[in-house]
């Protein structure tokens, strides 16, 4: 079984720096509260900052994210992990950890936004140790079907008793689900961990 996906890397659209500058201007308007006789200028500075954000977003063509796709792929199988041209045999890997948050288009309401939003599928992470070094990378989940392929890999890892951890942020999951105590006992029996 093999799970293949795109790597997510940190990158900045250089045209988006104008929008970031606008955020800085808008946030610094709050500092005017502490300067005597400047309270009247707060709305103007804040408004100017928001205008710069809008102009910057337009210049960046709406792409103000600080991450994107790498030209390299991530491949995880029961044989090993391949990140671009680097291959790590699974027998040389320890502390394998999958943080599976969301797939592209999945509705997410994490409290950051009042109404929630649709995920871009780029906030998932894989980390592990190999050869004394910690390896960490972001990966993309394209769709619900892509998550099911990852679930099939997890199923095979559990059947072979290959140690790994899966979670969604700080919540531990098993086969991509949060289990109650009874379900966890059933899970352990099914995979021979009891």
C-alpha positions in Angstrom: 0.0 0.0 0.0 1.3 3.4 -0.9 0.1 7.0 -0.2 1.3 9.6 -2.6 0.8 13.3 -2.4 2.3 16.8 -2.9 4.7 18.3 -0.4 3.7 21.6 1.1 6.5 24.1 1.6 6.9 27.5 3.2 7.1 30.2 0.5 6.1 33.8 0.1 4.7 35.5 -2.9 6.9 38.6 -3.1 4.0 40.6 -4.3 2.2 39.9 -1.1 4.6 41.9 1.0 2.5 45.0 0.3 -0.5 43.3 2.0 1.7 42.3 4.9 2.8 45.9 5.2 -0.8 47.0 5.3 -1.5 44.6 8.2 1.4 46.1 10.1 0.1 49.7 9.5 -3.4 48.6 10.6 -2.1 46.9 13.8 0.2 49.8 14.6 -2.8 52.1 14.7 -3.5 50.6 18.1 -0.2 52.0 19.4 -1.6 55.5 18.8 -3.8 55.0 21.9 -0.7 55.4 24.0 0.5 58.6 22.4 -1.1 61.7 23.8 -3.4 63.7 21.4 -3.2 61.0 18.7 -6.6 59.4 19.4 -8.2 61.3 16.5 -5.8 59.7 14.0 -6.5 56.1 14.9 -9.4 55.6 12.4 -7.3 57.2 9.6 -4.2 55.0 10.2 -6.3 51.9 10.6 -8.2 52.7 7.4 -5.0 53.4 5.5 -3.7 50.0 6.7 -6.8 48.2 5.4 -6.6 50.1 2.1 -2.9 48.9 1.7 -4.0 45.3 2.6 -6.6 45.4 -0.2 -4.2 47.0 -2.7 -1.5 44.4 -1.7 -3.9 41.5 -2.1 -4.9 42.8 -5.6 -1.2 43.2 -6.6 -0.5 39.6 -5.3 -3.6 38.4 -7.3 -5.2 37.2 -4.1 -2.3 34.8 -3.3 -1.1 36.0 0.1 -0.5 32.6 1.6 2.9 31.9 3.0 3.0 28.3 1.8 2.6 26.4 -1.5 3.4 23.2 -3.4 6.8 21.8 -3.8 7.7 20.3 -7.2 8.6 17.1 -5.2 6.2 14.5 -3.9 5.8 12.7 -0.6 5.4 8.9 -0.8 4.6 6.8 2.3 4.4 3.1 2.2 5.0 0.1 4.5 8.5 0.0 3.0 9.5 3.5 3.7 9.0 7.3 3.3 10.2 9.2 0.2 10.4 13.0 0.4 11.5 14.2 -3.0 14.8 12.4 -3.8 15.4 11.3 -0.2 14.3 7.8 0.9 14.0 6.7 4.5 13.5 2.9 5.0 10.7 2.3 7.5 13.0 0.1 9.7 15.2 3.2 10.1 12.3 5.5 11.1 11.1 6.1 14.7 8.5 8.4 16.3 6.4 8.4 13.1 3.7 11.1 13.5 0.8 12.1 11.2 -1.1 15.3 11.9 -4.2 15.0 9.6 -6.3 18.1 9.8 -8.4 18.6 6.7 -8.7 17.9 3.0 -9.2 20.5 0.2 -12.7 21.9 0.4 -13.6 20.4 3.8 -15.6 22.8 5.9 -13.6 23.7 9.0 -14.8 25.8 12.0 -11.8 26.0 14.3 -12.9 29.1 16.2 -10.6 31.4 14.2 -13.4 32.6 12.1 -16.9 33.1 13.3 -18.6 31.3 10.3 -15.8 28.9 9.5 -14.3 28.3 6.1 -13.3 25.7 3.6 -9.8 24.2 4.0 -7.2 24.3 1.3 -5.9 20.8 2.4 -2.4 22.1 3.0 -2.3 22.1 6.8 -1.4 18.4 7.3 2.0 17.4 8.7 4.2 14.3 8.8 7.2 14.1 11.2 9.6 11.3 12.2 13.2 10.6 13.3 15.8 8.9 11.2 19.5 8.7 11.5 19.5 10.9 14.6 17.7 13.8 12.9 14.1 15.0 13.1 12.3 15.2 9.7 9.2 17.3 9.3 7.1 18.1 6.2 3.7 19.4 5.3 1.5 17.4 2.9 -1.6 18.0 0.8 -4.9 16.2 1.0 -6.8 16.6 -2.2 -10.2 15.2 -1.4 -12.2 12.9 0.8 -11.1 9.9 -1.4 -7.4 10.9 -0.9 -8.0 10.7 2.9 -9.5 7.2 2.4 -6.2 6.2 0.7 -4.3 7.5 3.7 -6.7 5.5 5.9 -5.9 2.3 4.0 -2.2 2.9 4.6 -3.0 3.4 8.3 -4.9 0.2 8.3 -1.9 -1.7 6.9 0.5 0.0 9.4 -1.8 -1.1 12.3 -2.1 -4.7 10.9 1.7 -4.9 10.7 2.1 -3.4 14.2 4.3 -0.6 12.8 4.4 2.0 15.5 3.1 5.5 14.6 0.8 8.1 15.9 -2.1 9.8 14.1 -3.9 12.9 15.4 -5.8 16.0 14.4 -4.0 18.8 16.1 -4.0 17.8 19.8 -6.7 15.2 19.6 -5.5 11.5 19.2 -7.2 9.6 16.4 -7.4 6.0 15.3 -8.2 5.3 11.7 -8.8 9.0 11.4 -11.6 8.9 14.0 -11.8 10.0 17.7 -12.8 6.9 19.6 -14.5 6.6 23.0 -13.3 4.1 25.5 -15.5 1.2 24.2 -14.5 1.9 20.6 -10.8 2.0 21.6 -11.0 -1.4 23.2 -12.7 -2.8 20.1 -10.0 -1.2 18.0 -7.2 -2.8 20.1 -8.9 -6.2 19.8 -9.3 -5.9 16.1 -5.7 -5.1 15.4 -4.3 -7.4 18.1 -3.0 -4.7 20.6 -5.1 -6.0 23.5 
